[in-house]
């Protein structure tokens, strides 16, 4: 799943590879998918986008946004993005295919769920899209201690750290995937309650959040995900499906996996005590 580090890397790669190319044609929803979300009628994407030049891309949380003339293409967190040069073999099944006039293509497929929205600029009134654009990114200086403290509002005191950080888009782009290493570095258990945090622990959590995400971006994303060219990210996850049942790199305790809040959590029971 695309989370903040991968979205940041993908936007950079799009700007270096695809920006400035003219869109030749667009095919959307060729392979029906129950949980592929579109803006309006996907069959109208071609008339909206064909002939327009792809502008710059930016990441908003876990989303990648691209300008195309007076239109916008927006990839949500469950949408994979792959770039193919002319002559490459394209996937047989796909949910969005953007072909450029030089024969190269940007192809997106959905595995579990994801958004592939194309719309006139200013025409997409989506709460999560607005929140992702409006809120501060942890990669910026504006995401500081006062801002972080402001997230600890009403009705969150009884939440676990996983629920607090990875739901409701309090920190857009911070999902269950990147959450695991953030909490490991902060030495906090995913089930630890927010109302038990001391002030120094809040500071440690903020430091881990910013430093861990920065490292993930610098390494080209996590090793559980791939980039625009299908290359695995260079950040070696400490806690993920790749490391479960293996020794903790700090203390040697076997890393555990557990179902929690509709997903999985990974943790070291020694380093991350409740």
JOCOR-V881508 format. One record per residue. RES is the residue in one small letter. PSI is psi in degrees with one decimal (NA if undefined). D_CENTER is the distance of its C-alpha to the mean C-alpha in whole Angstrom. Layout:
res,psi,d_center
RES,PSI,D_CENTER
RES,PSI,D_CENTER
This chain:
res,psi,d_center
x,138.1,6
x,120.5,3
x,-174.9,2
x,-46.2,4
x,-44.0,6
x,-39.2,6
x,-40.3,5
x,-44.6,8
x,-44.1,10
x,-43.1,10
x,-41.5,11
x,-42.9,14
x,-37.6,15
x,-44.7,15
x,-32.2,17
x,-19.1,19
x,-40.0,20
x,-31.4,20
x,134.5,20
x,-8.9,24
x,147.6,25
x,133.9,26
x,124.0,25
x,-49.0,28
x,160.4,27
x,130.6,24
x,120.2,24
x,145.3,22
x,31.2,22
x,-39.8,24
x,104.8,23
x,138.8,23
x,125.4,20
x,-32.2,21
x,29.7,17
x,120.4,16
x,134.3,16
x,164.8,18
x,118.1,20
x,-138.6,23
x,113.2,25
x,-19.5,23
x,-12.4,26
x,0.1,27
x,-36.5,24
x,-45.5,26
x,-28.5,29
x,-35.7,26
x,-27.5,24
x,134.8,27
x,-8.0,29
x,152.4,26
x,132.0,25
x,125.7,21
x,-157.5,21
x,155.9,18
x,146.5,14
x,156.1,12
x,134.0,9
x,99.0,9
x,-118.6,6
x,18.4,3
x,152.7,6
x,122.6,8
x,131.8,12
x,138.8,15
x,143.9,19
x,88.1,22
x,-123.1,25
x,15.1,25
x,168.7,22
x,139.0,18
x,128.2,16
x,123.5,12
x,125.7,10
x,178.8,8
x,-16.0,5
x,5.5,8
x,120.2,9
x,151.7,10
x,128.1,12
x,140.9,15
x,135.1,18
x,132.8,21
x,167.3,25
x,131.4,28
x,-17.6,29
x,149.5,26
x,123.3,26
x,157.8,24
x,142.0,22
x,-41.3,25
x,134.9,22
x,159.3,20
x,-16.0,18
x,128.6,18
x,116.8,20
x,113.1,21
x,137.1,24
x,165.8,25
x,-9.6,29
x,6.0,29
x,-8.1,28
x,165.6,24
x,152.5,22
x,117.9,18
x,136.9,17
x,138.2,15
x,153.7,15
x,130.3,14
x,-66.9,14
x,-62.1,14
x,159.6,13
x,157.8,11
x,136.7,12
x,81.7,14
x,133.6,16
x,127.9,18
x,157.6,21
x,140.5,23
x,129.4,22
x,1.2,22
x,1.3,23
x,103.5,19
x,82.4,20
x,127.9,17
x,-45.1,17
x,-30.7,13
x,-44.8,13
x,-44.8,15
x,-41.1,14
x,-33.2,11
x,-31.5,14
x,-32.8,16
x,154.2,15
x,142.9,15
x,141.6,12
x,-14.1,13
x,-1.4,14
x,160.0,16
x,-23.6,20
x,-20.8,20
x,76.7,18
x,-172.7,21
x,-46.2,23
x,-41.5,24
x,-44.2,21
x,-42.0,20
x,-31.6,23
x,-18.4,23
x,-18.3,20
x,65.7,23
x,-160.4,24
x,154.9,26
x,21.6,26
x,-8.1,23
x,-29.8,26
x,0.2,26
x,152.8,23
x,166.1,21
x,-35.9,19
x,-47.8,16
x,-38.3,17
x,-45.8,17
x,-31.3,14
x,10.8,11
x,164.2,13
x,12.3,14
x,37.7,12
x,-37.0,14
x,92.4,11
x,131.0,8
x,-9.6,5
x,104.3,7
x,-170.2,7
x,-26.8,10
x,-57.6,9
x,-20.8,9
x,-38.5,12
x,-50.2,14
x,-32.1,15
x,-46.2,15
x,-33.3,18
x,-46.8,19
x,-35.4,20
x,-5.9,21
x,44.9,23
x,141.1,22
x,141.7,22
x,-25.4,19
x,-3.0,22
x,134.6,24
x,141.6,25
x,-36.5,24
x,-2.5,27
x,-4.6,28
x,129.0,27
x,166.1,29
x,-39.3,29
x,-28.9,28
x,-36.8,26
x,-41.0,24
x,-41.0,24
x,-38.0,23
x,-42.9,20
x,-45.3,19
x,-43.7,20
x,-41.9,18
x,-49.5,15
x,-44.9,15
x,-38.1,17
x,-44.5,14
x,-38.1,11
x,-42.4,14
x,-40.9,15
x,-42.2,12
x,-45.3,11
x,-29.8,15
x,4.9,15
x,24.4,13
x,175.2,10
x,157.3,11
x,-1.8,14
x,-4.7,12
x,167.9,10
x,159.3,12
x,-162.7,12
x,-22.8,13
x,10.9,16
x,13.3,16
x,134.9,16
x,140.8,15
x,154.0,13
x,-5.8,16
x,118.5,15
x,111.9,17
x,141.2,15
x,-43.3,18
x,111.8,17
x,-177.2,16
x,-21.2,17
x,-19.6,19
x,-5.1,21
x,141.4,22
x,10.6,26
x,162.8,26
x,141.5,27
x,133.8,26
x,-13.5,26
x,-48.7,27
x,-11.8,30
x,-6.3,30
x,142.6,29
x,130.5,28
x,132.1,24
x,153.4,24
x,138.6,22
x,142.2,22
x,133.1,21
x,129.0,20
x,47.5,19
x,11.1,18
x,-161.3,16
x,147.0,17
x,149.3,18
x,139.8,19
x,160.4,21
x,117.7,24
x,-17.5,27
x,-46.1,29
x,-25.5,27
x,69.6,25
x,147.4,28
x,NA,28
